């Protein structure tokens, strides 16, 4: 099932090509994250690493607050 991305029509041709290439290369193992109001497409494994590091930082922070 195709999804129309009408907003692409308003962009210049080169921008359309860049977006479509990024989407086609991304595959199913990529996700979007937002950082400072900008959207990025990253591999799912990178997201897992970010989540793991975030949890570890929170664990260490909680340990410091107890002492």
Buried (B, 14 or more C-beta within 10 A) or exposed (E): EEEEEEEEEEEEEEEBEEBEEEEEEBEEEBBEEEEEEEEEEBEEEEBEEEEEEEEEEEEEEEEEEEE
